[in-house]
Amino acid sequence: MESKTFKILSIDGGGIKGLYSASILASFENKTGKNIADHFDMICGTSTGGLIAIGLANGMSAKDLVDLYTTNGSKIFPTSNSNLIRGFQNSYKSFRQIFFSNKHSVKPLKRILEDLFGDKTMNDATNLLCIPSFNLTNGQPKVFKKSGNQTEHFVDKTIKLVDIALATAAAPSYYPVHEHNNFLYTDGGVWANNPSLCGLLEAIDYYVGEGKEYDDFNILSISSITTPNGWVSTSNKSKSIIGWREKMFQTALDGQSYFTDYFLLKIVPKINPKGKYFRIKSPELSKAQMNCITMDRADKNTLSTIKSLGNQVGNTYATTPEVLEFFKSIKNYKNI
């Protein structure tokens, strides 16, 4: 009897850099001629990766998501194409971010999500989902789940997708905390920017192994673009909160993502049930690319640069055995 493999797609957080992840996946669709969502039983995504995961599990192709970022990126993260004007914008927004409020209004993002998903709930997703957030009210991590178990495990089935997307993407000081059902949520990237481990734990708890539906698992993890902070030995070592600014959050995201990748590389070959793990990592960046790419810069040059990097990496990996293995057969999970 042929074994059944539980296939998991995991997508990191990273703001507008979600365009990179979406472009990689669009390259896979273009090369294979197959829809991403049809070939993964579970999709995990944090922050912008969560938006991609929810979109894929609700009928959007990866190309649709690329178009979403390129068309709406500058609305979600308003950015001038003029260096001079952008400089004034950044100074004003950073001042507001440090002293008064979140850096960006969430209204444009919320409008876009409402247009996409309307009143759809987690129960409408066609794939299993794991979407990390953090519950500030009870001080605990939260994973919003679409589960194949229709009993007590599937507690999130009536939550609107718009609320889940806003909860996972509420990056501290960038967007306001999201309130739902008397709980306050912030970005899942504060603890699970690389959600691959969430997917693995969900798989071995409920789906894979002796007495369960699936015999083994295979995880494809998509990194965001990481931009080295570029600190040198002459940098000011006594930095205030103002001195850290965005680097504080970005460093935490990168460090967490790196450790999850390292942990899975070490643990997956040693655990039972058996499985595989493959990660597409961030590309090396030129100095010019590092200078223009941040998690909330969405001018034309930056969007073009991010999309180009995603296309290059996607085309490189699209024909590798590790990636093609996911597209040999359609997913086993069927939405009830």
C-alpha positions, -999 to 999 in steps of 0.1 A, spaced: 0 0 0 14 34 -10 22 57 19 4 90 23 25 121 28 12 151 46 25 181 27 30 215 45 38 249 30 52 274 54 56 312 46 76 336 68 65 371 78 81 402 65 57 430 55 59 441 19 86 415 14 57 390 11 59 399 -26 92 379 -26 74 348 -13 44 352 -36 67 356 -66 86 324 -57 53 305 -55 41 321 -88 73 309 -105 65 274 -92 29 276 -106 43 289 -139 69 261 -142 47 232 -131 14 245 -145 -2 235 -112 -20 255 -85 -1 258 -52 -31 252 -30 -40 219 -48 -7 203 -37 -4 212 0 -25 197 27 -16 224 52 -4 260 47 12 279 75 19 316 74 28 344 97 20 381 92 23 388 55 29 351 51 -5 346 68 -22 368 43 -6 347 15 -17 314 32 -53 326 37 -54 338 1 -41 305 -14 -66 285 8 -94 306 -6 -90 303 -43 -63 328 -51 -34 318 -73 2 329 -64 1 352 -94 -31 368 -79 -11 375 -48 18 390 -67 -7 413 -84 -22 421 -50 12 433 -36 22 452 -67 -11 469 -71 -19 477 -34 16 477 -18 19 515 -19 -16 518 -4 -8 495 25 26 511 30 23 546 15 57 554 0 67 582 -25 88 574 -55 107 606 -49 138 603 -26 132 637 -12 95 633 -4 102 598 9 128 611 33 103 636 47 76 609 50 100 585 68 110 612 92 74 621 101 63 585 104 92 575 125 86 605 148 50 595 152 59 558 156 84 566 184 63 591 204 26 588 196 11 560 176 16 532 151 36 541 120 8 532 95 -29 533 93 -45 498 91 -76 511 72 -62 505 37 -51 470 46 -85 463 62 -104 475 32 -84 453 8 -89 423 30 -127 429 33 -129 432 -5 -110 399 -9 -126 378 18 -159 395 28 -176 375 56 -157 343 49 -146 324 79 -118 299 87 -143 271 79 -144 282 42 -107 276 36 -99 247 13 -66 238 30 -57 232 66 -42 264 80 -20 275 109 -18 312 113 3 324 143 -5 355 163 1 366 199 -27 371 224 -17 402 245 -47 398 268 -37 365 282 0 368 274 1 336 253 9 326 217 -22 319 195 -24 298 164 -55 303 144 -63 269 128 -84 254 101 -85 218 113 -96 185 99 -109 176 133 -144 190 135 -148 186 172 -132 206 201 -99 210 183 -115 232 156 -124 262 178 -116 289 152 -140 278 124 -164 308 128 -137 335 130 -137 358 100 -106 356 78 -103 393 79 -99 392 117 -73 364 115 -53 383 88 -53 415 109 -44 396 140 -14 379 125 -2 411 107 -5 436 136 32 444 138 42 462 170 44 500 164 37 495 126 0 487 129 -25 489 158 -32 459 180 -62 440 166 -91 433 189 -114 403 184 -139 388 208 -125 408 237 -89 397 231 -61 419 218 -37 404 193 -3 414 179 19 401 150 27 364 151 62 373 142 70 381 178 73 344 184 68 325 152 80 345 122 90 312 106 59 291 112 74 258 100 76 245 136 39 253 141 31 231 111 53 203 122 38 202 157 2 203 143 11 175 119 26 150 144 -1 158 170 -31 152 147 -23 139 113 9 120 109 21 87 125 9 54 137 -29 53 139 -33 86 120 -43 93 84 -8 101 71 24 80 72 50 108 68 54 145 62 72 169 39 77 206 47 85 233 22 95 265 40 98 299 22 120 325 39 114 362 36 142 385 24 166 392 53 185 424 52 216 424 74 217 453 98 252 462 87 265 471 121 302 474 124 327 476 153 325 514 152 287 515 156 274 531 187 270 502 212 248 522 237 217 525 217 184 539 230 150 528 218 152 556 192 186 543 182 173 508 177 140 518 159 130 493 132 162 472 138 148 460 171 118 443 155 136 431 124 165 416 144 140 396 164 122 384 133 154 373 116 168 356 147 136 337 154 134 325 117 170 314 117 166 294 149 135 276 137 152 267 105 183 254 124 161 235 149 141 217 122 173 208 102 186 191 133 154 175 147 135 163 116 159 135 106 157 122 142 120 121 149 93 96 144 71 98 123 96 103 95 96 134 74 115 159 53 122 196 56 134 219 28 138 257 32 143 283 4 164 308 21 169 346 16 190 355 -14 223 374 -10 217 411 -16 238 438 -32 244 470 -13 219 488 -34 192 461 -28 199 463 10 194 500 10 161 499 -8 144 469 8 126 472 42 94 456 55 73 488 48 89 505 18 67 501 -12 79 525 -39 81 513 -75 118 506 -74 115 485 -42 85 465 -54 103 458 -87 135 447 -69 116 424 -45 96 408 -73 127 403 -95 145 386 -66 115 363 -60 113 354 -97 150 346 -98 149 324 -68 117 308 -78 130 299 -113 162 285 -97 143 262 -73 113 253 -95 130 224 -112 149 210 -82 139 175 -69 131 189 -35 104 212 -49 91 191 -77 83 163 -52 55 185 -38 38 187 -72 39 150 -81 5 144 -66 -24 166 -54 -31 170 -17 -48 143 2 -68 166 24 -103 173 12 -123 202 26 -155 189 43 
